[in-house]
């Protein structure tokens, strides 16, 4: 029942009109990358799969819908027996993705395809958003560990729990969110809040007690009262009194307020002077990719970062604008009719038809050079050169030779049955790192990234132009003599 | 188990040190208002209450924690029998709230108070964020209905479902999210997507079919192909052919792309010329309070708004920065010791002690003039004048006469038992509207709103100054001879 109400009204309409057995093709794709980035990271497929497998309407749901008094009894009965029976093709989680290429393609009877719209979008939009942001932050940290700390500022519990999962896929080393480990295996950890320090008569006593209980890889939060005059000196004292005598050398301090660049350098000096060169410094407090880059440029002595609200909400760009659009219908004989949506905003015009998508790699460098979207029955022959052209500026093009082509979407469901084995979250994280490494550096930079080429095949381009022409003709013959004014 | 891992490590530590029966006081408050607004709207209390009542650790949770190999068996046994036994005071949902005043105060044994930190924050932060944003958007719409349409762009399913609840509290008229009606009673509705129009051989046929199935209060989406050349003319034709003959006059069109100001005026003219003056125009597509204000300034002919991603994520300001801080501890004899957190950022210094908060209203105008935070054992005598002063600039002050004082926080739990009856979501929405109407217009404007006065009592101010002095002294005596450098 996590759906938009219009999916129910439309489905009831399809049912009443006997259209509900007609098969429709929907694509999910997105139009622009958060933070004006060069690419996004796909995530959320596993939750989509779980949803499709569990999707049923309970007696309670049917009662609720009946109470609205607009739904046909036959339709309610249909819902009571509902089970997804369609095919799904999807991009594996952790894959870099680009605007206007299909991330997910659904082929299913129209009602089934329509009813799953909202959850499908929200699952993939949310986690792709956070995985994309996490990947930016992790790249900014340049090899240093980044921990996800943002549960308390997440937009709801799912935002926290699945956000931690997506952050891990994007490259974070772990999370503070305990339940994300329990459910998804995302490594969770944490040590103390300011309240721990306040609960004791002194900061020294609070630190000492903590190190006695948790001697291994402990982290002391040093900014409750005064970082340099109290926190760091007390931490040094306790490390020397409690841990060093036991031969323990893996311990850390955390800076959570103030001028991190300044404080980290001062704290580093104090730790080094005390002979604690091994003590690591963790920084947190309103960090994101830009502040982390700036801290590193300033020579801040930070070994790891904890990132909260700016990651878990993707604060600077908190929406992943994935959409779900009808691209074709199929009659009972299996004939596919491509469909287009025009819109008054040119950028909102869709790519029609049941499609395939390839990523093309240069055989010499192994780098991804372009993606290539074609009609479902086209194939790429790697032994032949491939003509690429800009779908918006068609005279701009090039001929690609010596490449490999890899299909982006893989089968997920066939006739409602899952045919895909979800990798573990650790495998997805590794896959993501590897795939991002195959992108050009110019696509990865934060400022004005290079726009990666997403090309259409000639056949697909022709289908699109034909539909545009057709539809334009329809509209012009269709205004019923009403004066449209002068625009 | 929706908690940050450090809450578990700290709690284990308190347990081992025998501190777990010590009572602590925590305040939840926020530091700055999203979108630089003049006030926020409290929401999420009902979900906090449900959480506290349901809070248990299952066998599965205990097994998971045991597997981490850092928790004491006695502590795990304590968790297995965990039940919240504390007192809670909270601001009712729908109340306008201001920075640095308590929204929620917890008095409970330290472990109980610590373990609920993350969920408490995320529940109240999330819904307060969305209720606050919705209230801004509804105020911008100036009496026109605003519908929440954003589920697909929400940050997770809770973001969608509870976001719709919060948006309704903040003033929206309804939501597209079906399950929010089912669970929370938020009115849900919706009509058609572009896919409905695409499924038929023509837009005309799609519209006609829809109006036949749903003749009452129907809304046709007119931008699938060409708003003015195809969508509006087809809608007019269908309204006249199908609905007018049946005597039905409550129907609408929806514009979802293009230049809404221009298109709405043109569409209005076309509808009026066709004799359909009663047909309402609904607009959607990346709206927020600023775009709605601008559309109305431009004279757009829009009767209702559908708002998606910019509301459900509070896109322009997607974090509500509520925090949860220890403010006092209580010994077994019932003596309360106030606690403070200093921090290197002055704005992060907390207001110590177990406190009460009052809203003061001018008896003549009934307007809210200031909030007043005092120590728990202070009371306000309305028959006497009240001295107010700026807690940061103490020579700025005034004497208030002829006022009424209303306590902001009400008892929610007493000894772990709920003592509060949650109002319905409809009652909360009405309460919110009424309470916002008592605020000065200057506090409600979007640009540079007046900063509403949140004052401390003299007694509370003295407690805070005393703790600041004390703590500063501690830090200075505490640096163990380590060279701090020149800052």
Interface residues (C-beta under 8 A of the other chain):
Chain A: X1 X2 X3 X4 X5 X6 X7 X8 X9 X10 X12 X13 X14 X16 X17 X19 X22 X24 X26 X61 X64 X70 X110 X114 X117 X118 X119 X121 X122 X123 X125 X126 X129 X130 X149 X151 X152 X153 X154 X155 X156 X157 X158 X159 X160 X161 X162 X163 X176 X177 X178 X179 X181 X182 X188 X189 X190 X191 X192 X193 X194 X195 X196 X198 X199 X202 X203 X204 X209 X210 X213 X214 X223 X224 X225 X226 X227 X228 X229 X230 X232 X233 X234 X236 X237 X257 X258 X259 X262 X263 X266 X269 X270 X273 X274 X309 X310 X313 X314 X315 X318 X319 X320 X321 X322 X324 X325 X326 X329 X339 X340 X341 X342 X343 X344 X345 X348 X471 X472 X474 X475 X476 X478 X479 X480 X482 X483 X484 X485 X487
Chain B: X1 X2 X3 X4 X5 X6 X7 X8 X9 X10 X12 X13 X14 X16 X17 X19 X22 X24 X26 X61 X64 X70 X110 X114 X117 X118 X119 X121 X122 X123 X125 X126 X129 X130 X149 X151 X152 X153 X154 X155 X156 X157 X158 X159 X160 X161 X162 X163 X176 X177 X178 X179 X181 X182 X188 X189 X190 X191 X192 X193 X194 X195 X196 X198 X199 X202 X203 X204 X209 X210 X213 X214 X223 X224 X225 X226 X227 X228 X229 X230 X232 X233 X234 X236 X237 X257 X258 X259 X262 X263 X266 X269 X270 X273 X274 X309 X310 X313 X314 X315 X318 X319 X320 X321 X322 X324 X325 X326 X329 X339 X340 X341 X342 X343 X344 X345 X348 X471 X472 X474 X475 X476 X478 X479 X480 X482 X483 X484 X485 X487
